[in-house]
Amino acid sequence: MKFLFTLITIGNYLWLSAQAGPTSIGSRATAMAGSSITNIDVFASSNNPAATAFLTNHELGFYFQNKYLLAELNDIHTCFVFQSDKRGSFSFSLSHYGYKAFNETVSSFAYARKFGSKVSSGLKFNYHQLKIQENGSKALCSIQLSLLYKITSQIDFGLVVNNPIKQKLNGSTKESLPTSIAFALAYHPSEKLLLALQFTKDLRYPLRASLGIEYKIHKSIIARLGTAVNPFLVSGGIGVQLHFFDISVSSSWDQNLGYAPQLSLAYAFAK
């Protein structure tokens, strides 16, 4: 039974990674159904490292997700962004997914830099450590390329290419880390409202589209909603901003797998 559950967990991991891509870290991102690669926050260190070049402070973040109310599918993520106006931004992150029989730990480093006042690009290196109880462990690397372009004061464009050089999980199988491309447009019609539309294409799966909405109902309280297709998903959440501290909670519902609650904390250090 344990072996069967392990196989199901691995299959779920590969399927989820391929469908959602590496662009939904942080409760803000998950509340907006993964429409996140134009968001400028500490979790951009995973969602779109290029966006961290537009941060104005050093930031520390923590994210927790309980996928589908199963303890074996907990996802924990910590990250730190060191921002320098002259040298660009340096991001460090560590994530852990799974349980004793199957788990993955990813250590990442990213660098991003602005070119002028409207464009930034980023390069991220990931070190994956996969552990499967019946098959031992495996370590491999991947890279991520990213771009953020502020077309106007109200419209942003984001682009992320994940794992352009396909890294196989095992030489005897065809399974590999997901290779995907994501692009998004964000529209800020006012200081209170944000609309984000994102498309993510994994090489093995249909195009995934997601729409996220963010509305500031108070100077320190933000409401978020999102929906996506392929597969169908709805999500929502709320964020509270208190000076340099930010706390966000969210939950998503997948038509195939059910509910997943999320929590994230972020703290900005004044430079």
C-alpha positions in Angstrom: 0.0 0.0 0.0 2.8 2.4 0.9 4.5 1.7 -2.5 1.3 2.4 -4.3 0.8 5.7 -2.4 4.4 6.6 -3.3 3.7 6.0 -7.0 0.5 8.1 -6.8 2.4 10.9 -5.0 5.2 10.9 -7.7 2.6 10.9 -10.5 0.7 13.8 -8.7 3.9 15.8 -8.3 4.8 15.4 -12.0 1.3 16.2 -13.2 0.9 19.2 -10.9 4.3 20.6 -11.9 3.5 20.3 -15.5 0.1 21.9 -15.2 0.9 24.8 -12.9 4.5 25.4 -13.8 6.9 27.1 -11.4 4.8 30.2 -11.2 2.6 30.0 -8.1 4.7 30.5 -5.0 3.1 32.7 -2.3 -0.5 33.1 -1.2 -0.9 36.2 -3.4 0.0 34.1 -6.5 -2.2 31.1 -5.6 -5.1 33.4 -4.7 -4.9 34.8 -8.2 -4.9 31.2 -9.7 -1.2 31.4 -10.6 -1.4 34.7 -12.5 1.8 35.8 -10.8 4.8 36.5 -13.1 4.1 40.2 -13.3 3.8 40.5 -9.4 6.6 42.5 -7.8 7.1 41.0 -4.4 9.6 38.7 -2.5 8.0 35.6 -4.0 9.0 36.8 -7.5 12.3 35.2 -6.6 10.5 32.0 -7.7 7.7 33.2 -9.9 9.7 35.7 -12.0 13.1 36.6 -10.7 13.3 39.6 -13.2 10.6 41.3 -11.1 12.8 41.4 -8.0 14.9 44.1 -9.7 12.0 46.5 -9.1 11.9 45.9 -5.4 12.9 48.8 -3.2 13.9 46.9 -0.1 15.6 43.6 1.0 12.8 41.1 1.7 12.3 37.8 3.5 9.4 35.5 2.7 7.9 32.2 4.0 5.2 30.2 2.2 3.2 27.1 3.3 0.7 25.1 1.2 -1.2 22.0 2.3 -2.1 20.4 -1.1 -5.5 18.8 -1.0 -5.6 18.4 2.8 -2.9 15.7 2.8 0.0 16.0 5.1 2.1 14.0 2.7 1.8 16.8 0.1 2.9 19.8 2.2 4.9 22.4 0.3 7.2 24.7 2.3 9.1 27.6 0.8 11.5 30.2 2.2 13.2 33.0 0.2 15.3 36.1 0.6 16.0 38.9 -1.8 18.9 41.3 -1.5 18.2 44.4 -3.6 20.9 46.8 -4.7 20.1 49.8 -6.9 23.6 49.6 -8.5 24.2 45.9 -8.7 20.7 44.4 -9.2 19.0 41.9 -7.0 20.2 38.6 -5.6 17.6 36.0 -4.6 18.0 32.8 -2.5 15.3 30.3 -2.0 14.7 26.8 -0.5 11.7 24.7 -0.9 10.6 21.2 0.3 7.8 19.1 -1.0 6.5 15.6 0.0 7.1 13.2 2.9 9.6 10.4 3.9 8.8 8.0 1.1 9.0 10.7 -1.6 10.2 14.3 -1.4 12.0 17.0 -3.4 14.2 19.8 -2.0 15.1 22.6 -4.3 17.8 25.2 -3.6 17.9 28.2 -5.9 19.9 31.3 -6.6 18.8 34.0 -9.0 20.2 37.3 -10.2 18.1 40.1 -11.8 19.0 43.5 -13.2 17.1 46.5 -14.6 18.0 47.9 -18.0 16.7 51.5 -17.8 13.5 52.2 -15.9 11.2 49.8 -17.7 12.9 46.5 -18.4 14.5 43.9 -16.3 15.8 40.3 -16.9 16.7 37.5 -14.6 18.6 34.2 -14.5 17.9 31.5 -11.9 19.8 28.3 -11.1 18.0 25.4 -9.3 19.5 22.4 -7.6 17.0 19.6 -7.3 17.3 16.7 -4.8 14.8 14.0 -5.4 14.4 11.1 -2.8 12.3 8.0 -3.5 12.3 5.4 -0.8 12.4 2.4 -3.2 14.8 4.0 -5.7 17.2 6.1 -3.7 18.0 9.7 -4.5 18.9 11.8 -7.5 20.3 15.3 -7.9 20.0 17.4 -11.0 20.1 21.1 -12.0 17.9 23.3 -14.1 17.8 27.0 -15.1 15.0 29.6 -15.5 15.1 32.7 -17.7 12.8 35.6 -17.0 11.8 39.1 -18.2 9.6 42.0 -17.0 8.7 44.9 -19.2 6.7 47.9 -17.9 5.1 48.8 -21.2 3.3 51.8 -19.7 2.5 53.1 -16.2 -0.6 50.8 -16.2 0.5 47.8 -18.3 3.2 45.2 -17.4 4.4 42.2 -19.4 6.1 39.2 -17.9 7.9 36.2 -19.5 9.4 33.1 -17.9 11.1 30.1 -19.5 11.6 27.2 -17.2 14.1 24.4 -17.8 14.8 25.1 -21.5 17.4 22.3 -21.4 15.3 19.3 -20.4 16.7 17.5 -17.4 15.5 13.8 -17.1 14.6 12.4 -13.8 16.0 9.0 -14.8 18.0 7.9 -17.8 15.9 4.8 -18.2 12.6 6.7 -18.4 11.2 9.5 -20.4 10.1 11.5 -17.3 11.9 14.8 -16.9 11.5 18.1 -15.0 8.8 20.2 -16.6 9.8 22.5 -19.4 7.4 25.4 -19.8 7.0 28.9 -21.0 4.7 31.4 -19.3 3.8 35.0 -20.4 1.4 37.4 -18.8 -0.1 40.9 -19.0 -1.1 42.9 -15.9 -3.3 46.0 -16.1 -3.5 48.6 -13.3 -6.6 50.8 -14.2 -6.2 52.4 -10.7 -4.1 52.3 -7.6 -6.7 50.0 -6.0 -7.3 47.5 -8.9 -5.1 44.9 -10.6 -6.1 42.5 -13.4 -3.6 39.9 -14.6 -4.0 37.4 -17.4 -1.4 34.6 -17.8 -0.8 31.7 -20.2 1.4 28.8 -19.3 2.5 26.1 -21.8 4.2 22.9 -20.7 5.6 21.0 -23.7 3.5 17.9 -22.8 0.2 19.5 -21.9 -2.5 21.9 -23.3 -2.2 25.6 -22.9 -3.2 26.7 -19.4 -4.9 30.1 -19.0 -5.4 31.9 -15.7 -7.0 35.2 -14.6 -6.3 37.0 -11.4 -7.9 40.0 -9.8 -6.6 42.1 -6.9 -8.6 44.9 -5.2 -7.4 47.1 -2.3 -10.5 47.4 -0.1 -8.6 49.4 2.5 -5.1 50.9 2.6 -3.9 47.8 4.4 -6.3 45.1 3.2 -6.3 43.5 -0.2 -8.8 41.0 -1.6 -7.9 38.5 -4.4 -9.7 36.2 -6.7 -8.6 33.9 -9.5 -9.7 31.2 -12.0 -7.9 29.0 -14.4 -8.6 26.3 -17.1 -6.7 23.1 -18.1 -7.4 22.1 -15.4 -10.3 24.1 -14.1 -9.4 25.9 -10.8 -10.9 28.7 -8.7 -9.1 30.5 -5.9 -9.3 33.4 -3.5 -7.6 35.0 -0.6 -6.9 38.1 1.4 -3.7 40.0 2.3 -3.0 42.4 5.2 -0.1 44.9 4.9 1.2 46.5 8.0 4.2 48.8 7.4 7.1 46.4 6.5 5.1 43.2 7.3 2.7 41.3 5.0 0.5 38.3 5.8 -1.6 36.6 3.2 -4.0 33.6 3.3 -5.6 31.9 0.4 -7.3 28.7 -0.8 -7.7 27.1 -4.2 -10.0 24.4 -5.5 -9.0 22.0 -8.3 -11.7 20.1 -10.1 -9.7 16.9 -10.1 -7.9 17.1 -6.7 -9.9 19.3 -4.3 -8.9 22.1 -1.9 -5.5 23.4 -1.0 -5.1 26.1 1.7 -2.0 28.4 1.7 -0.3 30.9 4.0 2.5 33.3 3.3 4.5 35.8 5.4 6.8 38.5 4.2 9.0 41.2 5.8 10.8 44.1 4.1 14.0 45.4 5.6 14.5 49.1 5.0 17.8 49.8 3.2 
